[in-house]
């Protein structure tokens, strides 16, 4: 194995968070999406999605379609 072990580890762990979002609107390759926390942002994708689709978003890019499951939050 060559290279700095810390840099290899850092490369694995420094990915940004992937969030689940709902498509609100489409404008070409640009989409308005709402993440579960309620924030709205703009994401891009070369794949076509329709309003209401659940998607995975990372760094302003739609990664893929997410399963359309019911979100449940339980307070403990």
Backbone as CSV, one residue per row, in Angstrom:
resi,resn,N_x,N_y,N_z,CA_x,CA_y,CA_z,C_x,C_y,C_z
1,UNK,0.861,-1.169,0.000,0.000,0.000,0.000,0.904,1.228,0.000
2,UNK,0.688,2.097,-0.933,1.494,3.313,-0.983,0.642,4.515,-0.623
3,UNK,1.282,5.577,-0.186,0.563,6.797,0.147,0.394,6.959,1.640
4,UNK,-0.023,8.112,1.998,-0.241,8.472,3.385,-1.555,7.858,3.859
5,UNK,-1.512,7.070,4.919,-2.719,6.407,5.421,-3.770,7.413,5.860
6,UNK,-3.338,8.524,6.455,-4.297,9.534,6.885,-5.045,10.109,5.687
7,UNK,-4.336,10.375,4.596,-4.985,10.928,3.399,-5.962,9.914,2.789
8,UNK,-5.618,8.637,2.819,-6.530,7.604,2.321,-7.793,7.553,3.173
9,UNK,-7.632,7.579,4.502,-8.774,7.565,5.415,-9.624,8.820,5.222
10,UNK,-8.980,9.962,5.107,-9.677,11.229,4.927,-10.515,11.220,3.643
11,UNK,-9.980,10.630,2.586,-10.705,10.534,1.326,-11.964,9.695,1.427
12,UNK,-11.957,8.716,2.322,-13.130,7.858,2.508,-14.198,8.561,3.335
13,UNK,-13.778,9.301,4.353,-14.724,9.851,5.318,-15.192,11.272,5.033
14,UNK,-14.639,11.968,4.071,-14.996,13.366,3.860,-16.138,13.584,2.866
15,UNK,-16.921,12.603,2.619,-18.070,12.807,1.747,-19.118,13.628,2.474
16,UNK,-19.769,14.497,1.745,-20.829,15.290,2.361,-22.064,14.421,2.582
17,UNK,-22.949,14.919,3.406,-24.147,14.167,3.767,-25.093,14.030,2.584
18,UNK,-25.702,12.884,2.495,-26.731,12.646,1.482,-28.074,12.813,2.171
19,UNK,-28.953,13.621,1.590,-30.238,13.908,2.201,-31.371,13.414,1.311
20,UNK,-32.494,13.125,1.951,-33.701,12.764,1.215,-34.503,14.036,1.005
21,UNK,-34.976,14.236,-0.218,-35.735,15.439,-0.540,-36.903,15.084,-1.450
22,UNK,-37.865,15.989,-1.506,-39.023,15.846,-2.381,-38.932,16.901,-3.477
23,UNK,-39.140,16.494,-4.718,-39.093,17.428,-5.846,-40.333,18.316,-5.802
24,UNK,-40.108,19.641,-5.781,-41.206,20.603,-5.763,-41.499,21.174,-7.147
25,UNK,-40.441,21.395,-7.941,-40.612,21.989,-9.267,-39.426,21.613,-10.137
26,UNK,-39.641,21.652,-11.451,-38.593,21.335,-12.407,-38.454,22.472,-13.402
27,UNK,-37.199,22.825,-13.706,-36.907,23.824,-14.718,-35.717,23.323,-15.523
28,UNK,-35.975,22.535,-16.561,-34.897,21.926,-17.339,-34.196,20.864,-16.521
29,UNK,-32.875,21.027,-16.320,-32.097,20.091,-15.506,-32.001,20.547,-14.054
30,UNK,-32.681,21.617,-13.704,-32.652,22.179,-12.363,-33.965,21.865,-11.648
31,UNK,-33.848,21.501,-10.375,-35.023,21.115,-9.597,-35.047,21.875,-8.277
32,UNK,-36.220,22.329,-7.866,-36.419,22.847,-6.515,-36.812,21.654,-5.666
33,UNK,-36.048,21.409,-4.593,-36.319,20.263,-3.731,-36.449,20.721,-2.290
34,UNK,-37.270,20.006,-1.527,-37.444,20.285,-0.107,-36.926,19.098,0.681
35,UNK,-35.930,19.347,1.537,-35.365,18.278,2.361,-36.283,18.025,3.552
36,UNK,-36.086,16.904,4.229,-36.974,16.515,5.324,-37.056,17.558,6.427
37,UNK,-35.989,18.288,6.687,-36.005,19.306,7.727,-36.826,20.526,7.364
38,UNK,-37.245,20.644,6.115,-38.084,21.746,5.682,-37.395,22.747,4.789
39,UNK,-36.071,22.694,4.685,-35.348,23.629,3.835,-35.572,23.347,2.363
40,UNK,-35.542,24.406,1.559,-35.711,24.277,0.110,-34.406,24.674,-0.555
41,UNK,-33.969,23.875,-1.519,-32.745,24.184,-2.244,-32.916,23.805,-3.708
42,UNK,-31.909,24.155,-4.491,-31.909,23.846,-5.915,-30.883,22.746,-6.154
43,UNK,-31.283,21.730,-6.910,-30.391,20.625,-7.251,-30.494,20.358,-8.744
44,UNK,-29.450,19.777,-9.307,-29.447,19.478,-10.740,-29.356,17.976,-10.965
45,UNK,-29.821,17.566,-12.140,-29.746,16.162,-12.528,-29.944,16.042,-14.025
46,UNK,-29.274,15.080,-14.631,-29.477,14.813,-16.048,-30.628,13.834,-16.262
47,UNK,-31.112,13.245,-15.176,-32.251,12.320,-15.218,-33.524,13.101,-14.921
48,UNK,-34.604,12.786,-15.612,-35.869,13.502,-15.419,-36.635,12.945,-14.214
49,UNK,-37.093,13.859,-13.361,-37.939,13.522,-12.221,-39.197,14.373,-12.301
50,UNK,-40.265,13.915,-11.659,-41.514,14.670,-11.671,-41.785,15.198,-10.267
51,UNK,-42.650,16.196,-10.191,-43.013,16.794,-8.914,-43.585,15.714,-7.998
52,UNK,-43.105,15.678,-6.764,-43.561,14.681,-5.794,-42.613,13.512,-5.624
53,UNK,-41.667,13.332,-6.566,-40.701,12.236,-6.435,-39.799,12.466,-5.231
54,UNK,-39.445,11.393,-4.544,-38.457,11.436,-3.469,-37.101,11.141,-4.098
55,UNK,-36.083,11.926,-3.743,-34.752,11.769,-4.322,-33.684,11.899,-3.240
56,UNK,-32.504,11.347,-3.523,-31.333,11.541,-2.677,-30.536,12.699,-3.263
57,UNK,-30.154,13.687,-2.415,-29.419,14.865,-2.863,-28.105,14.960,-2.101
58,UNK,-27.026,15.254,-2.833,-25.703,15.471,-2.224,-24.990,16.559,-3.011
59,UNK,-24.528,17.593,-2.321,-23.765,18.694,-2.927,-24.478,19.328,-4.124
60,UNK,-25.785,19.532,-4.010,-26.523,20.187,-5.084,-26.798,19.315,-6.290
61,UNK,-26.536,18.031,-6.190,-26.789,17.077,-7.266,-27.790,16.033,-6.789
62,UNK,-28.739,15.697,-7.632,-29.636,14.582,-7.322,-28.888,13.312,-7.670
63,UNK,-28.665,12.469,-6.667,-27.881,11.251,-6.831,-28.717,10.142,-7.455
64,UNK,-29.919,9.938,-6.917,-30.804,8.895,-7.431,-32.186,9.071,-6.823
65,UNK,-33.116,8.268,-7.297,-34.466,8.299,-6.742,-34.468,7.541,-5.420
66,UNK,-35.215,8.052,-4.451,-35.334,7.418,-3.138,-36.670,6.677,-3.071
67,UNK,-36.750,5.659,-2.223,-38.031,4.976,-2.064,-39.075,5.923,-1.475
68,UNK,-40.293,5.797,-1.908,-41.376,6.664,-1.451,-42.008,6.064,-0.202
69,UNK,-41.317,6.230,0.929,-41.777,5.687,2.197,-42.285,6.807,3.089
70,UNK,-43.108,6.462,4.037,-43.621,7.434,4.992,-42.548,7.745,6.021
71,UNK,-42.320,9.037,6.273,-41.336,9.470,7.275,-42.021,9.541,8.629
72,UNK,-41.420,8.883,9.624,-41.963,8.894,10.977,-40.866,9.317,11.936
73,UNK,-41.162,10.303,12.776,-40.200,10.739,13.791,-40.775,10.409,15.156
74,UNK,-39.961,9.731,15.974,-40.418,9.299,17.288,-39.569,10.002,18.339
75,UNK,-40.207,10.710,19.260,-39.508,11.336,20.368,-39.347,10.332,21.498
76,UNK,-38.157,10.298,22.035,-37.887,9.361,23.150,-37.587,10.170,24.397
